[in-house]
Amino acid sequence: MNDFLAAYIEAALWSSNDPDSGEPLDRADAELAPETLATMEKDCDDFIMEAGHLISTYDASRAGHDFWLTRNGHGAGFWDGDWEETQGDQLTAICEGYGHVDLYVYRGQIHAV
């Protein structure tokens, strides 16, 4: 697993709660469902293909983390001032095309909607 994807998954889990129990998913006794992991991998690969030229000089972990936060409208991400303004604005615009993702636990696995 590459650093971008690992940071994306980490941000997804710590910023999400199980809607039924309210338990943070980074503490849940659950694993990513194979189809959820495959979707995350594809989204990250697609994002890197589209925006890699904008993030190539930055830490891949930071970029993966900010991809999750930005696409889901959290209070931080590419636009919050840690990136050069022009890059941050471009990366934020690219994230809009990926839409919002919600995670939930079903039968011991974390799924995405």
Number of C-alpha atoms within 10 A of each C-alpha: 7 10 15 22 24 18 21 23 21 17 18 23 19 12 16 17 20 18 13 9 10 10 13 14 23 18 10 17 11 16 16 19 17 12 12 17 17 12 14 19 19 13 15 20 15 13 18 18 10 12 16 16 10 16 17 11 8 11 11 20 17 17 25 26 23 28 27 28 21 24 21 20 15 11 9 15 24 26 20 15 11 12 17 12 13 11 16 20 16 14 26 20 15 16 22 13 10 16 10 14 14 13 19 19 21 12 9 13 15 22 21 15 8
